[in-house]
Amino acid sequence: MILSISGVVLLGVIVFLFTRKDGLKISHAVVCALFGFYLAGTAVAPSIKAGGASLASLLDNIRF
């Protein structure tokens, strides 16, 4: 659950920065959010979630 919340916060910050700095329009951000919302209800959602968990695990194993 913590990974999901931090992922949502991270993506929200990225969308906010794109909106403010790179000219992403609010309407585009809304469309992206709706796309993600509807994509979460499809059969592809478990694969996307597993890929996100795998990426998080990979990043967690990197030591500096």
C-alpha positions in Angstrom: 0.0 0.0 0.0 2.8 2.4 0.8 4.3 1.8 -2.7 1.0 2.6 -4.3 0.6 5.9 -2.4 4.2 7.0 -3.0 3.8 6.1 -6.7 0.7 8.1 -7.0 2.3 11.1 -5.2 5.4 10.8 -7.4 3.3 10.7 -10.6 1.2 13.5 -9.3 4.3 15.7 -8.7 5.6 14.9 -12.2 2.2 15.8 -13.8 2.2 19.1 -11.7 5.7 19.9 -12.9 4.9 19.2 -16.5 1.8 21.4 -16.1 3.8 24.3 -14.7 7.1 24.1 -16.5 6.7 22.2 -19.8 3.3 23.5 -20.9 1.2 20.4 -20.2 -2.4 21.6 -20.3 -4.7 20.7 -17.4 -7.0 19.0 -19.9 -4.2 16.7 -21.0 -3.5 15.9 -17.3 -7.1 15.1 -16.8 -7.2 12.8 -19.8 -4.1 11.0 -18.6 -5.7 10.6 -15.1 -8.9 9.2 -16.6 -6.9 6.9 -18.8 -5.1 5.5 -15.8 -8.3 5.2 -13.9 -10.0 3.2 -16.6 -6.8 1.2 -17.4 -6.8 0.0 -13.7 -10.1 -1.7 -14.3 -8.9 -3.8 -17.3 -7.2 -7.2 -17.5 -3.9 -5.5 -18.1 -3.9 -4.0 -14.6 -2.2 -6.9 -12.8 0.6 -7.0 -15.3 1.2 -3.2 -14.9 1.1 -3.6 -11.1 3.6 -6.5 -11.2 5.9 -4.4 -13.5 5.7 -1.5 -11.1 6.5 -3.7 -8.2 9.4 -5.3 -10.1 10.8 -1.8 -10.9 10.5 -0.7 -7.3 12.3 -3.8 -6.2 15.0 -3.2 -8.7 15.4 0.4 -7.6 15.4 -0.7 -3.9 18.4 -3.0 -4.6 20.6 -0.2 -6.0 23.2 0.9 -3.4 25.2 4.1 -3.7 
